[in-house]
Amino acid sequence: MVAKLAVVAIGGNSLITDPKHPEVSQQWEAVRTTCEHIADMILEGWAVVVTHGNGPQVGYILRRSELAADQVHTVPLDLIVADTQGSIGYMLQQSLDNALRRRGINRTIVTVVTQTRVDAADPAFQKPNKPIGSFMTEEVARKYEAEGWSVMEDAGRGWRRVVASPKPLAIQEINAIRGLILSDYVVIAVGGGGVPVVRSEQGELHGVYAVIDKDRASSLLAQQLRADMLVISTGVEKVAINFNKPNQETLDAMTLSQARTYMEEGHFAPGSMLPKIEAAVDFVQMGGPMALITDPSNLARALRGETGTRIMPG
């Protein structure tokens, strides 16, 4: 049995520290820095499953596909999600292996290309709200809207394209993930929330045009693995209410009741902090001991209780 198991969800935006410089070399640097903090967790005795976002990366690949459409075939969204699972997984595998070896730890890290089953009748398909790609001005966003895209303003940071984000129902490779953990592998899974798939009336799986929120999928994974902690690593050190207002207040901790109240009062932006809080609440209310939200650079301090925002039963 694994003693202390944490599912650590890394945000896709946190792997791009400067939106003006999203180059792969910059992403490598962010991944390496993040993996140093994850390696410290493993050094302190945690068994870790790493999940990651892919919203910006999916948007970039999709745009490249659009720009090259007159030269090469376009790429469907489910394959783009699978592509990012492989590429970001590779970066995490290599960086985490190097970070662990510097600490005298020899472990095998493996990425599982993960499918996440959703309901074909999920109402989210009628109301796209999951941001993908880079931030843009409203003027540029309206041009995308004229091309048939849905767009939205994202928590005061700019405009982005959005796609459907259905609720994750089941992780197809859960038994493989569980077996790898029990065999002492460090597992990277459910990248980008997993490739969204539905099961047909004939029982066959096939991909759908959507991006699953990685925090909701990570919460489901943490529940199914009976993890001791769900860690959501994002772009801020602590969760705040009245965000970007003169009376903004950062939070050290929330009970389930407080978190629900803040959600009802509209403190958390859809497509940004709201799904993170919802994921944390889902994990804790289904029996998880605690969820933690912070940024990568403060991960070690947050685990020691020095910073971050904790969500607990009561």
N, C-alpha and C positions, 0 to 999 in steps of 0.2 A: 504493500500500500504506500501511496505517496503521502508524506507527512503534511506539508503545507503547499497547497496548489493555488497559484494565482493565474488568472487569465488577464493578460496585459494588452489592452486595445490601443494601438497607436493611430493617431489621426493622420489622414493623408495630407492635410494642410500643414501639420507639424513637421512633415518631411520636406517641406518647402519653406524655409525660414524667411526668405525674401521673395515675395511674389514677382518682383521685377527681375529676379534672377532664378528662374526655375530650371536651369540647365541640369543635366544629369550629374555633373561634377559637384554641384551644390547639394543635390539630393543625396549623393554618396556621403558628403560631409555630415549632413543631418542624421542619416542612418547610423553612421559610425558613432556619433555622439550619443544617440539614443541607446545604442547597443551597449555602450559603456555602463549606462545606468541599469540596464537589464542584467548585465553580467554581475554587477554588484548585488542584485537581488539573489541571483543563483549562488554567489559566493556566501551569502548570508543564510543559505539553506532552503530557499524557495524552489519548488518545481514550477516552471513557467511555461505557459502556452501563450504564444504571441499572435495577436491578430492585428490587422492594419486596414486603414482606409485607402481609398484610391480615387476619390472624387476628382482632384486636379489632374491626375495622370490619365484617367479615362477621358477627360475632356480634351487633353492634348492629343491623344491617339485618335480620338474621333475627328478632331479638326484636321489632323494630318491626312486621315482617310478621305475627308471631304475635299481637301485641296488637291489631292492626287487622283480624284475620281475619274478624270479624263485619261489617266495613264495606267492605273492599276485598279483592281477590284476593290470595292468598299468592304469594310469589316463590320459584321453585326456586333451589337453591344455585348451580347453574352460572351463572344470570343475575346472582346477587348477586356472584359473583366477577368477572364482566364489568363490573358496575356499579362495583366498587371499582377496577378497572383504569382506568376512565374518570375517576372522581373524584380518586383519588390521583395518577394521571398528569397530570391538569389542574393540580393543586396543584404538582407537581414541575416541570412545563413552565413555568408562570408564574414560580415562585420562582427557578428556575435561569436563565431568560432575564433576569430583573432582576439577579441576582447577577453574571452575565457582563457585562451592559451597564455595571455599575458598575466593572468592570475593563477596560472598553474593548474587549470582545470581542463581536462580532456573529455569533451562530450560531443556527441554527434547531433547536429541540428538538421532537421528535415522539414521541407515544405510540402504540405498536402494540398493539392488543387481540389478545392472543396465546392460541392454543389449544395445550394440551400433551396429547399422546396418551399414554394409559395402557392397561394390559391389563385387560380386563373380569374376568379370572380372578385378578387380583392378590389374594393372601391378605390384604392390608391391609383389604379391604372387610369381612372377618370380624373384624378386630381394630382398631377405631377408636382412634387415639392422637394425632390432630392437634388441639391446643387451639384453640378459637375463642372469641371474646367476652371479656368482662371477668372478672377474678378475683372469686371469691365465697367465702363461708364453706362449710364442709362441710355445714352444715344446709341452706343454700339449694341446694347442689349435689345433695343427696339428693332434694330436691323435683323438680328437673329429671330425675333418674334415675327417679323414680316416673312421670314423663310419657313415659318411653321413651328418654331420652337416655343416652348413655354419658358418664361424668364421670371425671375423674382429678385427683389432686393434682399441681401443676406446680412442681417444683423448690423446694419450701418457701415459695412465694410465695402460695399459695392454691389453690382448686379452680376448674376450668374445664370447660366442655362440650368434648367431643372428637368428631371425625368421622374417616372413613377418609382415609388419606393414601397413595395408591398411588404406586409408583415412576414417575417421568417417563421415557418412552421416546423421544419425538421431539417437537420443537418445530415445529409446522406452518408457522409463518411465518418460518422461519430464513433463507430466501433473501431475503425482503424486508428483514429486519433487517440482513443482511450487506450488501445493496445500499445501504441508507441510510447505514451506517457508512462505506462506501467513497466515498459522495457527501458526506462531511463533516458529516452530521447528528449531533446528540447524541440517542441513542435511549433511550427508556424502554420496556421490554418485559418479558414474563414476569411481570407483576404478580400477586402472590399465588400464584406458581408456575405461572401460566397457568390458563385455564379447562380443567378436566379433561374430556377427550373420549375416546371409544372408537370404533373403526371396526367397523361391523356386517359380517356375512357378505356383504352386498350391496355393501360398500365405502363405505358412507355414515358420516359422522361424526355423533355425537350426544353431548350432555353427560351426565355422571354425577354422583351425589350424593357429592361428595368435595371436599377441599381439598388441593392438592399442596403439599408443603413447598417454600417459595420458595428455600431454600438449595440443595436438591438440583436444582431446576430451573435455578437460576442457575449451578450447577456444570456441568450439561449444556450450557447456553448458552455458557459460557466455553470448554468443551472444543471445541464445534463451531465457535466463532469463532477458535480457537487464540489465546486471550487471553494476554497476558503476566502478568496477575495477576488472581486472584479475591479481591476485598475483601468481607468479610462484616462489615457494620456492625450492631452489636447494642447491648445495654444495659450492657455491661461493658467496661472499658478493656482487660483482658487475660483470657485463659482461665485458669481455676484448677482444680487438682485438690484433692480433699478439700474440695469447696465447702461453705461454711457450717459447717465443723468447726474445732476449735481449731488443727489442723495444716494449715489451708488454705494453699496455695502457688500463687502466680501464676507463669505461664510466659512467658518472652520468646520461646521458640522450641521447636519440636518437629520431629523427623524423622518420616518416615512410620512407621518402626518404633516409635518412642516413642508416637506418636498411637494406633496400633493397640493397643499394650500398655495404654495408659490407658483405651481404650474397653473392652477385654476385662475390665479390673479394675473397671468400672462407675463411673468417675469423672464421667461426663457424663450428665445427666438426659434421658431420652427426651422428645421434644416440646419440648425447650429447647436445651441446648448440644449434645447428641449429634448431631442432624441437621446442625448447623453443622460439627462436626468431620468427620463422614462426608462432607459436601459438599467440604470442603477436601481431605481424603484422596483422594477420587475425582478431583478436578481434578489434583492433583499426580501421582498414580500413572498418570494417562493422558497425562502429558507436560507438564503445566502447570509453569512454573518455580517459582511460589510462591503460596501463599494467605496472606491476612492477616486476622486477626480483631481488631476493636477497636470502640469506640463512636464516634458521629459527631463529638463534640467533639475527639477525639484523632486524627482521620483524617490530617490533615496531618503531625502529629508521628510517627505510625506509619509513614507513607510515607518519612519521613526516617530510620527505624530507631530512633527515640527511645522508642517504647512499642508497645503491641499485642503480639499473639502471631503469630509466623510459622510456617507449616508448609512444610517444604522436603523435597526428596527424601532427603537424607542429609547 
